Amino acid sequence: MVKILHVNDYAYAGGCEVLMNNTVNWLRQRGLDVEIFTGDEVTDLRKTPWSYIDSRQCRRALARKLESFKPDIVHLHNFYHVLSPGILVTLENWHQRTGGKVIMTAHDYHLICPNSGLQRFSLGNLVPVDLEHVEHWRYLLTSRWDHRSRMHSTLKLLQHVWNYRFLRRHRAIDVIICPSRYIASMMGEFVTTYLPHPAPEIQSNTSVRSTDKLRLVYVGRIEPEKGLHSFLHIVPDSFADEFIIVGDGSAKGRCEAFCRQRGLTGKVQFCGSLPHDKTMEQIEQAHVLVLPSTCPENHPMSLLEALAVGTNILTTNLGGMRETVSSSGIGYLFQHDRPETLVAALNDIRQDFHAGILNSFDVSEYLGQRNREVYLQRLLDLYGISDEEHG
């Protein structure tokens, strides 16, 4: 029986972990022997500045896992927070010794930029990375890659430069799965394949949307790069709709204070974090899901979840978010640094709402091309596993 090992920093955290755990469960249902290795298995883990760059404890723990489980395929996810890119040395040695295959899903941009969100910090503000200059040493050395401190920024830079620019440890990876064509276009020398994350099935919306008042919803972490504060800053004074915010994070207090300052308290409601089923209820009851990220997100699942229940989307004109709107033919775009584009988008949304067509769209073909079975079959083909080798 073919054995597959999925490797990730965390067992449970965010969207990356949800995809990994779902994929593992689906593969097991197909009769494959699949296990997971995370930082939780590193019993002697000591977090130091050097362990962030290259953790010898994580290397040894992964080597023990490879020896005991003896996988045929290793599927990498995120490994730069805890496990460190040093584990690529362990995988290269395993690859040479056994001939096993190393696959990686690119959930973000950490292979090509010290900041995984493809952003840097200038005077305390998030700004997009200049893709034409990110390869240049002067740009790398003079940019701030983390908002917390110069030490954090330096560590991110050192991790990236030491592992990928000097030692080129990414050569241990045979193929990189790119969930969006946007990230695939940036991968340069890497061997890549385009494979979107599995989309949810079309679901009947059992919630009742208001026909009198337009309702918008935001769901997700409330962090600077998610752009919620920037969105609230450029919302026009004429905004008279209902805006529900589901989530928590370091920028939540700042966003709440800004709403009070602008007099938006009666229009904006902060619900805090909710279980997934309750979050989906909020999405179903909304007319539009807002994703105002200032970073070019790769393949945001929240947009697909919204479309699956008939909720329209409003998002920034960046990366995989723009790609989702373009590919599905549904949604509205704006630029986070140009308030007039948000005003125009909101006007279009209100016009379609009053015309009764805002939530009347068909994305069955779009989501069907990205369903679970399509995803799994493409993944098995990539693994090189035939129908005879699984149930």
N, C-alpha and C positions, 0 to 999 in steps of 0.2 A: 504494500500500500504506500502511495506517495505521502510523504510527511512535509508539512509546511509550518514554518515558524514565523509568526508576526512579531515584530520588534518595535517598541514605542517607549517613550519616556514614562508615560503614565498609563494606568489601567483605565481610569475614569477621570475625565476632566472636561472636554468640550467636544466640538464637532468631529475632530480627528478621531477621538476615541470611540465615538458613537459609530462612525463608519467602520473602524477596525473591528469592533466587537460584533457588529451586524454581519460583516464579511466572514468573520471566523465562524459564527453560528450557521450561516448559510452554507459554507463549505463543509462543515461537519454534517449538515443535513444531507449533503451529497455523498456522504460516506468517506470523506477524507480525514486523515489524522492531522489535526491542527492544534498547535499550542501557541501561547503568548509569552513573550519575555518583556518585562518592564523594569524600571528602576527599583520597584518594590522587591525584586529578587536579589538585589545587591546588598547583602547583609552587612558588609564592612564598609559601606559607602561613607566617605568623609568629603564634605563639600568644601573645597578650597578654590582659590582663583585658578590654580593649575588643573584641578579636576574638571573645571568647566571647559577648559581647552582640550584636555586629554586625560580621561579618568582611567587609571590603571586598574582600579577596583572593578569598574564596569567592564573593562576588557576581559578580566579574569572570569567574572561571573558569566559573561556571554560565552566564553570558551567552554566553561563547564556545561552550560546549557546545550551547546552544539554537540559536545561529546556524549552527553546522556540521551538527548532526544534523537540525534542523528537525522536532521531534516534533509530533504532533497532541495528545498527552496526556502530562502529567507526573504520575507517581505518587510521592508523597512517603512516606517512612518516618520514621526518626529523623534529625533534622538539628540538634539543639541542643547536641551535644557538640563537634562540629568545625565544621560548615558555618555554624552560627548561624542564628537566625530572620531575620537580615538578608537571606537569600536569598529570603524571601517578597516583598521589594520587586522583585527581579529577575523573579520569577514573575508578579507583578501587572502589571509593564510588558509582559512577554511576552504575557500573557493579553489585555490591552487592544489590543495591536498585531496579534495573530494570531487571537484568538478561541479559542485552545486551551483545553483543560480541565485543571484541577488537582484531582487526587484525593489523599487522604491516608489511610493506614491508621494508626489510633490504637493504637500498641503499648503505650502507657502514658498517664500523666495529665499530661504536661508542659504541655499547652495550658491546663489549668485550675488548675494548682498549681505553685509554684516547685520543689517536690520531685516528681520524676516518679513516685515510688512512693506518692504521696498520704500522706506521713508528715512529721513534724517531730521535732525532738530536744528533750527536756526533761530536764535534769540528766544528760545523756549517754545517755538511754534513748530508743528509738524509740517514738513514740506516734502514733495515728491522727490525721489532720487532721480538725478539726471542719468538716464540709461546710456547716453553716449559717453559719459565720463566715469561711470562706476568702475570701469576696468583700469582707470589710471591711478597710479600710486598717490599722486598729490591730492586728488579728490578723496581717496580713502582716508589718508592721514589727517586731512584738515576738516573732515566732517564729524559731527557729533551723532553717534548712533544709538544713544540711550538717553532718556530724559532724566534718569535718576541721579547720575553723577558722571564725572569724567572717567572715574575708575570703571564703572559699568560699561561706558562707551568703549574704553580701551580694551576691556575683556572681550567684548563682542567683536571688535576689530581683530584682536589677536587670534581668537578662535577661528575666524574666517580665513585670515591670511595664512596662518600657520598650517591649517589642515587642507585648504583648497588651493591656495596660490603657491605655497612653497612645496608641500609634500604631495599635493594632488591626490589625496586619499579617496576622492570621489570615483577614481578609476576602478574601485572595487565593485561599483554598481553596474550591472549589465544593462538594465533598462529602467528608465524613469517614466512612471505613469503620470501624465499631465491631465488633470480634470478639466482644464480650459485650454482653448487654442491660444489664449493670451499668454499664459505661462509657457506653453510649448514654444512660442515664437522667441522666447528669451533664452532658451537652454543651450544655444550655441553648439559646442562640441559634444554635448551629452546625447546618447542614444535615447530617444523618447518615443512614446506612443500616446495618442490622444484617447482617453477613456473617461468620460464624465462620471461623476458619482451617481449611484442609482437614485433615480427620482421617485418620489412617492406616487402611489396610484391616485387617480382621480377619485375624489371622495364627495359624496353628497353632503351638502352643507345643511346641517340640521339647525343651525343658529339663525335667528331672525335679524337681518340687518335693518337698521332704521331707514325709512324712506324720506324722513324729514331733515335729518342732520347728517352731514358728511362725517365719517369717523375714520381717523388714521391711527395706526398702531406701529410702535417700534418694539422689537423683541431682540434681546441679546445683551452682551456685556456693555456696561456704560464706562468705556475707557476713551482716552483722548482720540485714538486712531479710528474709533467707531463714528466719530463726527457728530454725535448728538448735540453737544454744546454748540458747535458751529452751525448746525441746522437751526437750533433755537435762536441763534444770534441773527440769522438772515431771514427768519420767518417774517413776512410783512406785518405791519401794524394792523392791517385789515383782517388778519387771520381770525375767523369766527367759528372755526370748526372744532371738533373734539379730537384730542390727541392723547392716546393711551400709551404709556411707557412701561414695558415689562422687562425687568432685569435689574442688575445691581453692578456696582463697580466703583473704582476710585474716583470717578468724575461725577457720581450721582449727586453728591452734596452741592457741587458747583453748579450743576444743571438746575437743581431745585431752587437754589438761591437766585440764579439768573431769571428763572420764571417769575419769582416774586418781584424781582427788580423791574421786569418788563410788564408786569400786570397780566401774566398769562396763567396765573394760578387756577382760575376758574375754567380754563380751556384745556389745560394739560394735567393729566392725572398720572402719578407715579405709583405703580402697583407692586414694585419690588420683584424679587425672583418668584416664579411660579413653577409647579411641576409641568412636564411637557404637555399633558392632556389639557390642563387649564390654560397654558399658553396658546395651544391650538384653538381653544374656544375663543380667546381674545382675537386671534387672527381671523377666525370665521365670522365674528361679529363686525369686523372692520371692513370698510370698503377698499382701503389701500394700506398696504404694508410699506413702511418707510425704512430704507436702509441707506443712511447718509454717510457711509464710511469715507474718510479722507484718504485711506490707503486703497490701492487697486486690488480688492479681494479677488481671490483665485476662482472659487466656485461656491458661492454662498448658498447653503441649503435652504435658508429661510425663504429665499425668493421662490424656490420650487415648491416648498410647503404651502406658501400663500397661493400660488397659481393653482395648485391641486385642489384647493377648496373654493376657488372662484374669487379670491381676493386679488385685486390689482396691485401693482408695485410702483413705487417711486424711489429712485435710487440715483446715486451719483454716476456721472459719465466717465467711469474708470474701469479698467481691467475686466474681470469676469462678470461684474455687474452689468456693464454696458453690453457684454457679449450675450448675457441671458436675455436682456430686452430685445436685442437685435435678432437672436436666433428664434425666440418664441413669438416675436411680433407683438408682444404685449408689454405695456409699461410706459413709464414716463421718466425722463432723465433731466438732471440739472447739474450745474457745476458748483461745487461747494464754495468757491471763491468768487462767484458772480451771482449776487442776490437776484438780479433781474431774471436769471434763468429759472430760479425757483418760483418766482412770482408767475412767470409764464406757464410753468408746469402746473402749478396749483389752479390757475385759471382754466387750463384745459381739463383738469380733473373735475372741477366744479361744473363746467359746461357739460361734460359727459355724464356726470352724476344726475344733473337736472334733466338730461335727455333720456335717462334710464338705460344707458348702454355701458356704464362704467364697469359693471361686473358681468356683462354678457359677452363672454369670449369662449373659444374652444381651443384648449391646449392638449387635447387627447393625443394627437399625432406627435407633438413635441415631447411630451412626457413619456409616451409609449416607446419612443426610440431610445429612451434612457431608463427603462424600467429594470427591475431587479434581475430578471432572467437574461436580458441583453448584457447587463453588466457582468453577471457571473460567467456567462459563456465566453465573453471577451477576456475575462480574467483567466479562465481555465486555458484558453488558447495561448495566452501570454505565458502561463506557467509551463505550457507544453504537455498538458494532461489531456489524454484522449477520453472519450466516453467510456471505454472499457475499464479505465482506471478509477472510476468513481461510480457511485450508484445511479 
